Amino acid sequence: MFHGAGAGGNERPADPPTLWDIKASMTHPSVSHQPVLREECVHLLCPRPGYYYIDCTLGLGSHTRAILEAAPGTTLVAFDRDADSIALATAALSDLAPRLATRCADFKEWRRFDMPSMPFGGCLIDLGLSSYQLEGSGRGFSFLRDEPLDMRMDARTGPTAAELLNEEPREELERIFRDLGEVRFWRRLARAIVDRRRARTFRTTADLVDAVRSVAGRGRTHHPATLPFMALRIAVNGELEGLGVFLREAASELAPGGRIVVISYHSLEDRIVKQTFREMARVTVDYQILTKKPVVAGEDERRRNPRSRSAKLRALARTAEGEGREEEGAR
Ligand SMILES: C[S@@+](CC[C@H](N)C(=O)[O-])C[C@H]1O[C@@H](n2cnc3c(N)ncnc32)[C@H](O)[C@@H]1O
């Protein structure tokens, strides 16, 4: 049986934001989120009436709206681990409520949830952060604002970024900055953090920016704190863990003709998506890669929406019977 928004019953208990929280956030100027590669996502997902879809990363719901509006007769289950985003998007998408169920959970846990009794037409994953999280959540995702150094997408679980900086051994900090952020000065930064925390604990984004400044020169192309912040966020949220497993699980459940569309913003994520898709298309004729090269944003979108500049979109299809195996990007 399929339940509507928020009535799943088997999700972890959420701390629902109060009405005041939602209203305050809704009036925040940064609450709007420009969806990246929206038309390309809908084209490649190719939603069909009579099928259900999953938006793994609801955010503020712009992609979800585009999918549901493109194909009447579809149903969609949307995941987000951020309770604020679920509340904001559920309110913003209330006109689509009969065809939409929202779940406050990690999409990699999707198998714990009831799904509609329709064939599975596909899923969209738009990884990373929404502009609301970066600019309006107050959780320290951006080095441009002095905020508590939290960085958790799901504020109910796991250590905060400040706790990692204050408690992890130097070797683990080195691994985070080197492997997850490819930070040039990873060794010096880890040492500076360990030295600094002996005197005073890390509490805010400004504390981390100071530590970065103490070891890094001026960045030529971007602020020297960009990569350390990204690495720490990936570590706090375990963003790379289980992505390949999820893609294989979802692909195995696809109905013939079903599709998986992924937008990533980071080379390590993109590598996992590329390798998993290649492996699936190599081991069985049931799968076809639709994007020989990743789809990227055009000049116009890159100018309008700087977030789109690092986006790479890849898509995989479960072949429908009798379908050829030619790759779209090769035509
Ligand atoms: C780039 S935003 C998505 C924006 C969305 N496509 C839109 O149109 O507004 C990414 C969202 O995915 C969520 N997210 C990231 N990783 C997740 C995961 N493993 N499970 C559930 N949600 C996740 C984040 O909390 C964030 O709200």
PDBQT file of the ligand as one rigid body, heavy atoms in Angstrom, charges set to zero:
ROOT
HETATM    1  C1  LIG A 401      21.254  19.608  -4.764  1.00  0.00    +0.000 C 
HETATM    2  S1  LIG A 401      20.000  19.452  -3.571  1.00  0.00    +0.000 S 
HETATM    3  C2  LIG A 401      18.634  18.857  -4.503  1.00  0.00    +0.000 C 
HETATM    4  C3  LIG A 401      17.843  19.949  -5.138  1.00  0.00    +0.000 C 
HETATM    5  C4  LIG A 401      16.568  19.455  -5.788  1.00  0.00    +0.000 C 
HETATM    6  N1  LIG A 401      16.846  18.609  -6.931  1.00  0.00    +0.000 N 
HETATM    7  C5  LIG A 401      15.647  20.608  -6.158  1.00  0.00    +0.000 C 
HETATM    8  O1  LIG A 401      15.170  20.632  -7.308  1.00  0.00    +0.000 OA
HETATM    9  O2  LIG A 401      15.382  21.459  -5.305  1.00  0.00    +0.000 OA
HETATM   10  C6  LIG A 401      20.471  17.987  -2.737  1.00  0.00    +0.000 C 
HETATM   11  C7  LIG A 401      19.509  17.568  -1.650  1.00  0.00    +0.000 C 
HETATM   12  O3  LIG A 401      19.735  16.190  -1.422  1.00  0.00    +0.000 OA
HETATM   13  C8  LIG A 401      19.753  15.922  -0.057  1.00  0.00    +0.000 C 
HETATM   14  N2  LIG A 401      20.601  14.739   0.113  1.00  0.00    +0.000 N 
HETATM   15  C9  LIG A 401      21.924  14.630  -0.154  1.00  0.00    +0.000 A 
HETATM   16  N3  LIG A 401      22.329  13.361   0.096  1.00  0.00    +0.000 NA
HETATM   17  C10 LIG A 401      21.229  12.667   0.495  1.00  0.00    +0.000 A 
HETATM   18  C11 LIG A 401      20.999  11.315   0.881  1.00  0.00    +0.000 A 
HETATM   19  N4  LIG A 401      21.991  10.405   0.919  1.00  0.00    +0.000 N 
HETATM   20  N5  LIG A 401      19.727  10.940   1.199  1.00  0.00    +0.000 NA
HETATM   21  C12 LIG A 401      18.712  11.837   1.169  1.00  0.00    +0.000 A 
HETATM   22  N6  LIG A 401      18.887  13.135   0.830  1.00  0.00    +0.000 NA
HETATM   23  C13 LIG A 401      20.124  13.547   0.494  1.00  0.00    +0.000 A 
HETATM   24  C14 LIG A 401      20.277  17.187   0.591  1.00  0.00    +0.000 C 
HETATM   25  O4  LIG A 401      19.804  17.284   1.914  1.00  0.00    +0.000 OA
HETATM   26  C15 LIG A 401      19.695  18.267  -0.328  1.00  0.00    +0.000 C 
HETATM   27  O5  LIG A 401      18.466  18.741   0.152  1.00  0.00    +0.000 OA
ENDROOT
TORSDOF 0
